[in-house]
């Protein structure tokens, strides 16, 4: 009987550890109800921690003007090429007025923040790009983003870019960006 107990105890510990590791997989996280730190360039004055409930948060809570964050897209895909799924989150930020921004974050198991995607610097402007959609294809991250030219009005972004990022083993870098035809 003692031999059986000695064999079962380590097996039970391995089973428990395996269950805990599985629970950390990005596919088991409720991304719409979580706590995140967002930078929301051009809208937030500093990195801000938000608690999403059903995919949305406001700081301060219930304020008309403040920082409003919405989880627009959550994509589960292997974007690092390691054979494990990561989670790509696209957040839309607004100030309650006319200020808008977007932010893309990538999470690995844990969940652990792996990266915030850098935006290409295209034009000298006081406005930051606003992502309009994010997707994964061919193991790369892709997005379209609106940019303001120096003479654009506040509501009139005139430059639409298609952007892709690739994983280097240490972080994401811009693989390429192009202007979408039909836009300045």
Secondary structure, DSSP 4 states (H G I P E B T S, - for coil): -HHHHHHHHHHHHHHHHHHHHHHTSGGG--TTS-EEEE--TTT-SS-EEEE-BTTEEEESTT-SSSEEEEEEEEEEE--SSSSS-EEEEEEEEE-SSS-EEEEEEEEETTTEEEEEPPPP--S--SSPPEEEEEEEETTEEEEEEEE--TT--TT---EEEEEEEEE-SSSEEEEEEEEPTT--
